[in-house]
Amino acid sequence: MTGTQPAAPGPLPPAGAAVVPEGLSAGDVSPSRLSTLVAAGEKFARLAEGSLDRQVPACPDWTVLDLVGHLGGVYSWANLVLAAGGERPAAARSAPPGDRSTTVAWFLEQRSRLLESLTATPGHAPAWNFSSRSERTASWWLRRQAVETAIHLHDLEEAAAYDARTDPTGSRTVTAEAAADGADEMLCDLALSYLDRNPGIGVAGTLHVHCTDAPGEWLVDFDVTPARTTREHAKADAAVRGPAGELLLWLWNRRNLEEATLEVFGEAHVARCWELIRL
């Protein structure tokens, strides 16, 4: 049976969730991806305040201050790409300020500029990217920044010992559909690009990945050259299934198979090959 391509992430819950800020229009870009980027970025900035000296478990050499500087720099680079009209920018990304007390304000400035660029640039407009598997358009950067922010929000939540049960907003910042969209990006684009650049790292076999709380099924074939992912339900050497958010954290090596709330079927060593894909 052939599955369907994962649906675009749906709108965020209204309680406490930022959708598209007043004054911005999603235009022909994905409003759901834009909503994810907005909500996750707002929460990231809020949690970073007061946590800048905490260590980041997912990035052991970093503090939250380093994480904020990294994500703000990524936003700056994406903004430069969108302004370059299809060329790779020659300019360097913005660096965080020397005065740590202004780092979060600097981050919010980079975020504001990125949101303005993304909403002003048609999704089909030419825009360079580092992928070997995707079209070079502005829409690629919207999904990339939404997922980048979601992953680093998780890193920050770990560092800040964030407990969702005590969050007065009561909202889910990254929906299951948004997480499935992030899984699709990794499985169909980023991981394959990584393998194109790093052949022979030892991955082998076929892997089926299945979201249980949002549309999304994929078959990854490591045995063909180049490696290939198709969006379908199919028998494989190993299968990993579970909630989209848990799958996304596993695919980004934030959790291993034992830590994540996932079911593994078949040859578990094939699924563990994923740990060799380090972005």
C-alpha positions in Angstrom: 0.0 0.0 0.0 1.4 3.4 -0.9 1.2 6.1 1.7 0.7 9.8 1.1 3.2 12.6 1.4 3.1 14.1 4.9 0.6 17.0 5.1 2.0 20.5 5.7 2.0 21.3 9.4 -1.3 22.6 10.6 -2.0 25.9 12.6 -0.7 26.1 16.1 -3.3 25.9 19.0 -4.6 29.4 19.8 -3.9 29.4 23.5 -0.7 31.3 24.0 0.6 30.5 20.6 1.9 33.2 18.3 0.8 32.7 14.7 1.8 35.4 12.2 2.7 38.8 13.9 0.6 41.8 13.1 2.1 43.6 10.1 3.4 40.4 8.5 1.7 38.5 5.8 2.4 34.9 4.8 2.0 35.7 1.2 2.6 32.6 -0.9 4.9 31.0 1.7 3.6 28.3 4.0 1.7 30.0 6.9 1.9 26.9 9.1 5.7 26.7 8.8 5.8 30.5 9.4 3.7 30.0 12.5 6.1 27.3 13.8 9.1 29.6 13.2 7.3 32.5 15.0 6.1 30.6 18.0 9.3 28.6 18.5 11.5 31.7 18.2 9.4 33.7 20.7 9.6 30.9 23.2 13.3 30.4 22.6 14.0 34.1 23.4 11.8 34.0 26.5 13.5 30.9 27.9 17.0 32.2 27.1 16.6 35.2 29.4 18.0 34.2 32.7 19.5 31.0 31.5 22.5 32.2 29.5 25.1 30.5 31.8 23.4 27.0 31.7 25.1 24.2 29.9 23.3 22.7 26.9 23.2 18.9 27.2 22.8 18.4 23.4 25.9 20.5 22.7 28.2 19.9 25.7 30.7 22.6 24.8 28.1 25.3 24.7 26.2 27.4 27.2 22.8 28.9 26.4 24.7 32.1 25.5 26.5 30.1 22.7 23.2 28.6 21.6 21.6 32.0 21.3 24.6 33.3 19.3 24.5 30.3 17.0 20.8 30.5 16.2 20.9 34.3 15.7 23.9 33.8 13.4 21.9 31.2 11.4 19.1 33.6 11.0 21.5 36.3 9.8 23.0 33.9 7.2 19.5 32.9 6.0 18.6 36.5 5.6 21.7 37.2 3.6 20.9 34.2 1.3 17.4 35.5 0.7 18.8 38.9 -0.3 21.3 37.4 -2.7 18.9 36.4 -5.4 20.1 32.9 -6.0 23.8 33.4 -5.4 25.8 32.3 -2.4 26.3 35.4 -0.2 29.9 36.7 0.0 29.2 38.6 3.2 29.7 36.9 6.6 26.8 36.3 9.0 26.3 38.7 11.9 28.2 37.8 15.1 26.6 38.2 18.5 27.5 41.3 20.5 30.4 41.4 23.0 28.0 42.7 25.6 26.2 39.5 26.8 23.4 41.6 28.3 22.3 42.5 24.8 22.6 39.0 23.2 18.9 38.2 23.4 17.9 41.6 22.0 20.4 41.0 19.2 18.8 37.5 18.6 15.4 39.1 18.4 16.6 41.7 15.9 18.0 38.9 13.6 14.8 37.0 13.9 12.7 40.1 13.0 14.8 40.7 9.9 14.5 37.0 8.9 10.7 37.0 9.3 10.5 40.2 7.2 12.6 38.6 4.4 10.7 35.4 4.4 7.3 37.1 4.2 8.5 39.5 1.5 10.2 36.8 -0.7 8.0 34.6 -2.9 8.4 30.9 -2.0 9.4 30.1 -5.6 12.1 32.8 -5.7 15.7 31.6 -6.4 17.7 31.2 -3.2 21.0 29.3 -2.8 21.2 26.4 -0.3 23.6 23.7 0.6 21.4 20.8 -0.3 22.2 18.4 -3.1 18.6 17.0 -3.2 16.3 20.1 -3.2 15.4 23.0 -5.4 17.2 26.2 -4.5 14.2 28.4 -3.7 13.2 30.6 -0.8 10.6 28.1 0.5 13.5 25.7 1.4 14.8 28.3 3.8 11.4 28.7 5.5 11.2 25.0 6.4 14.9 24.9 7.3 14.6 27.8 9.8 11.3 26.5 11.3 12.9 23.1 12.0 16.3 24.6 13.1 14.4 26.7 15.6 12.3 23.8 16.8 15.3 21.6 17.4 17.3 24.3 19.2 14.2 25.2 21.3 14.3 21.5 22.5 18.0 22.0 23.3 17.2 25.1 25.3 14.3 23.5 27.1 16.6 20.8 28.3 19.2 23.3 29.4 16.6 25.5 31.2 14.9 22.4 32.8 11.7 23.6 31.2 8.5 21.8 32.3 5.6 22.1 29.9 3.2 21.2 32.7 4.0 24.5 34.4 3.7 26.6 31.3 0.8 29.1 31.8 0.3 29.4 28.0 -0.8 25.8 27.9 0.1 25.7 24.2 2.1 23.2 22.1 4.7 25.2 20.3 5.7 22.5 17.7 2.6 20.5 16.6 2.8 16.8 15.5 2.3 17.9 11.9 5.2 20.4 12.1 7.4 17.7 13.6 6.4 15.4 10.8 7.4 18.1 8.3 10.8 18.3 10.0 11.1 14.5 9.8 10.4 14.8 6.0 13.1 17.4 5.6 15.6 15.2 7.3 14.7 11.9 5.6 14.1 13.3 2.1 16.7 16.0 2.0 19.3 16.7 4.7 20.3 13.1 5.5 20.6 12.2 1.8 22.7 15.3 1.2 24.9 14.3 4.1 25.4 10.8 2.6 26.2 12.4 -0.8 29.0 14.3 0.9 30.1 11.4 3.1 29.9 8.1 1.2 31.0 4.9 2.8 30.3 5.9 6.5 28.8 2.4 7.1 25.0 2.8 6.7 23.3 -0.2 5.1 20.0 -1.8 4.6 16.5 -0.4 4.3 14.6 1.5 7.0 10.9 2.3 7.3 9.9 5.3 9.4 6.3 5.9 10.4 4.6 8.7 12.4 1.7 7.6 14.5 0.1 10.9 15.3 0.4 12.8 12.0 0.6 11.8 8.3 4.0 10.6 7.4 5.7 7.3 6.3 9.0 7.0 4.6 11.2 4.2 3.2 15.0 4.9 3.2 17.2 2.7 1.1 20.8 2.9 2.1 21.8 0.1 -0.3 21.4 2.0 -3.5 23.8 4.6 -4.8 22.9 7.4 -4.2 20.8 6.6 -1.1 17.1 7.1 -1.8 14.0 8.0 0.3 10.4 7.5 -0.9 7.2 8.6 0.9 5.4 5.3 1.2 4.4 2.4 3.4 6.7 -0.6 2.5 8.5 -3.5 4.1 12.0 -2.8 5.2 14.9 -4.5 7.1 13.9 -2.3 10.1 11.0 -0.1 11.0 10.8 2.7 13.6 7.4 4.1 14.5 6.1 6.6 17.0 5.0 10.1 17.7 6.3 12.7 15.2 8.1 14.7 17.9 9.9 11.7 19.2 10.9 10.7 15.6 12.2 14.2 14.9 14.4 14.2 18.1 15.7 10.7 17.2 16.5 11.7 13.6 18.4 14.7 14.8 20.3 12.5 17.3 18.9 14.3 20.3 17.7 10.9 21.6 18.8 7.4 20.8 16.3 4.5 20.2 16.4 3.5 23.9 15.7 7.0 25.1 12.9 7.9 22.6 9.3 6.7 22.9 9.5 4.7 19.8 8.8 1.1 18.6 11.5 -0.7 16.7 10.8 -3.8 14.5 13.1 -6.0 12.5 16.9 -5.6 12.4 17.5 -3.0 15.1 21.2 -2.6 14.0 19.9 -1.1 10.7 17.9 1.5 12.6 21.0 2.3 14.8 22.9 3.1 11.6 21.1 6.4 11.7 23.4 7.5 14.6 26.2 7.7 11.9 24.4 10.6 10.2 25.5 13.6 12.2 24.5 17.0 11.0 
